[in-house]
Amino acid sequence: MLGKWGPNRAADPIVTRWKPGDKRKLQIVAIQRGDTGVWALPGGMVDAGEVVSVTVRREFAEEAGNMASDAERAAFNAAVDELFAHGEVVYRGYVDDPRNTDNAWMETVAMHFHCSPELGKMLALHAGDDAADVQWLEVGTPEYKKLYASHKMMIDMIDLDHCRA
């Protein structure tokens, strides 16, 4: 159920890397939703007065960066700060979300952040908040084809040539 009538604004970070050892296979950071068990992007709702660039970073850290120690958290935050310094909006608009009704619906901004090989290795992932699990998910796998809501469509909009640069 959505939180209010009309548009409910969300932000979805699409974090990618080339599979280590195979630059032909793209991977994304995906979380397994705690409520449905379906794999999804680690996004969430934009808080009142919050800008989207802050939301994508906050949601990514909450759902994929549940570090046990202060040292792990500091390393994760440093990697995320570097990664989220440059992003590209790949989609903005209505989302085909199962929670939508005639009176309340999801609208999102999806931003793409691509990891260098070095940064991709440094980015340790640990599920937190409402995520049951988190992983680097290979694009094209059965799990990828069943991503939550419009997430697959948004990822498919990424300019792969931009990732190869």
For each residue, the residues with C-beta under 8 A, 3 or more apart:
1: 99
2: 8 99 100 101 104 105 106
3: 8 45
4: 8 104
5: 103 104
6: 103 104 105
7: 105 106 107
8: 2 3 4 45 104 105 106 107
9: 45 46 107 108 109
10: 43 44 45 46 55 95 106 107 108 109
11: 43 44 46 52 55 56 59 108 109 110 111
12: 41 42 43 56 59 108 109 110 111 151 154
13: 29 41 42 43 56 57 59 60 84 87 110 111 113
14: 28 41 90 110 111 112 113 154 155 158
15: 28 29 42 60 64 83 113 114 115 123
16: 26 27 28 29 112 113 114 115 158 163
17: 20 26 27 114 115 117 119 120 123 136
18: 22 23 24 25 26 27 117 120 163
19: 22 23 24 25 26 27 136 138
20: 17 117 120 121
21:
22: 18 19 25
23: 18 19 164
24: 18 19
25: 18 19 22 138 139 140
26: 16 17 18 19 138 139 160 163
27: 16 17 18 19 136 137 138 139
28: 14 15 16 41 136 137 139 144 155
29: 13 15 16 41 42 60 64 123 125 134 135 136 137
30: 39 40 41 42 134 135 136 137 143 144 147
31: 39 40 41 42 63 64 127 131 132 133 134
32: 37 38 39 40 127 131 132 133 134 135
33: 36 37 38 39 40 130 131 132 148
34: 37 130 131 132
35: 130
36: 33 148
37: 32 33 34 132
38: 32 33 146 147 148
39: 30 31 32 33 137 143 144 146 147 148
40: 30 31 32 33 43 147 148 149 151
41: 12 13 14 28 29 30 31 110 147 148 151 154 155
42: 12 13 15 29 30 31 59 60 62 63 64 131 134
43: 10 11 12 13 40 55 56 59 108 110
44: 10 11 55 58 59 62 63
45: 3 8 9 10 55
46: 9 10 11 50 52 55
47: 50 55
48:
49:
50: 46 47 54 55 58
51: 54 55
52: 11 46 55 56 109 111
53: 56 57 84 87 111
54: 50 51 57 58
55: 10 11 43 44 45 46 47 50 51 52 58 59
56: 11 12 13 43 52 53 59 60 84 87 109 111 113
57: 13 53 54 60 61 80 84
58: 44 50 54 55 61 62
59: 11 12 13 42 43 44 55 56 62 63
60: 13 15 29 42 56 57 63 64 65 80 84
61: 57 58 64 65 76 77 80
62: 42 44 58 59 65 66 128 129
63: 31 42 44 59 60 127 128 129 130 131 134
64: 15 29 31 42 60 61 125 126 127 128 131 134
65: 60 61 62 73 76 77 80 125 126 128
66: 62 126 127 128 129
67: 72 73 75 76 124 126
68: 72 126
69: 72 73
70: 73 74
71: 74 75
72: 67 68 69 75 76 124 126
73: 65 67 69 70 76 77
74: 70 71 77 78
75: 67 71 72 78 79 122 124
76: 61 65 67 72 73 79 80 123 124
77: 61 65 73 74 80 81
78: 74 75 81 82
79: 75 76 82 83 119 122 123
80: 57 60 61 65 76 77 83 84 123
81: 77 78 84 85
82: 78 79 85 119
83: 15 79 80 113 115 119 123
84: 13 53 56 57 60 80 81 87 113
85: 81 82
86: 113
87: 13 53 56 84 111 112 113
88: 111 112 162
89: 92 109 110 111 112
90: 14 110 111 112 154 157 158
91: 108 109 110 150 153 154 157
92: 89 107 108 109 110
93: 107 108
94: 105 106 107
95: 10 100 105 106 107 108 149 150
96: 100 149 150
97: 100 105 106 149 150
98: 149
99: 1 2 104 106
100: 2 95 96 97 104 105 106
101: 2 104 105
102:
103: 5 6
104: 2 4 5 6 8 99 100 101
105: 2 6 7 8 94 95 97 100 101
106: 2 7 8 10 94 95 97 99 100 149
107: 7 8 9 10 92 93 94 95
108: 9 10 11 12 43 91 92 93 95 150 154
109: 9 10 11 12 52 56 89 91 92
110: 11 12 13 14 41 43 89 90 91 92 154 157
111: 11 12 13 14 52 53 56 87 88 89 90
112: 14 16 87 88 89 90 158
113: 13 14 15 16 56 83 84 86 87
114: 15 16 17 162 163
115: 15 16 17 83 119 120 123
116: 119 120
117: 17 18 20 120 121
118: 121 122
119: 17 79 82 83 115 116 122 123
120: 17 18 20 115 116 117 123 136
121: 20 117 118
122: 75 79 118 119
123: 15 17 29 76 79 80 83 115 119 120
124: 67 72 75 76
125: 29 64 65 134 135 136
126: 64 65 66 67 68 72 134
127: 31 32 63 64 66 131 132 133 134
128: 62 63 64 65 66 131
129: 62 63 66
130: 33 34 35 63
131: 31 32 33 34 42 63 64 127 128 134
132: 31 32 33 34 37 127
133: 31 32 127
134: 29 30 31 32 42 63 64 125 126 127 131
135: 29 30 32 125
136: 17 19 27 28 29 30 120 125
137: 27 28 29 30 39 141 143 144
138: 19 25 26 27 141 144
139: 25 26 27 28 144 155
140: 25 144 145
141: 137 138 144 145
142: 145 146
143: 30 39 137 146 147
144: 28 30 39 137 138 139 140 141 147 152
145: 140 141 142 152
146: 38 39 142 143
147: 30 38 39 40 41 143 144 151 152 155
148: 33 36 38 39 40 41 151
149: 40 95 96 97 98 106
150: 91 95 96 97 108 153 154
151: 12 40 41 147 148 154 155
152: 144 145 147 155 156
153: 91 150 156 157
154: 12 14 41 90 91 108 110 150 151 157
155: 14 28 41 139 147 151 152 158
156: 152 153
157: 90 91 110 153 154
158: 14 16 90 112 155 162 163
159: 162 163
160: 26 163 164
161: 164 165
162: 88 114 158 159 165
163: 16 18 26 114 158 159 160
164: 23 160 161
165: 161 162
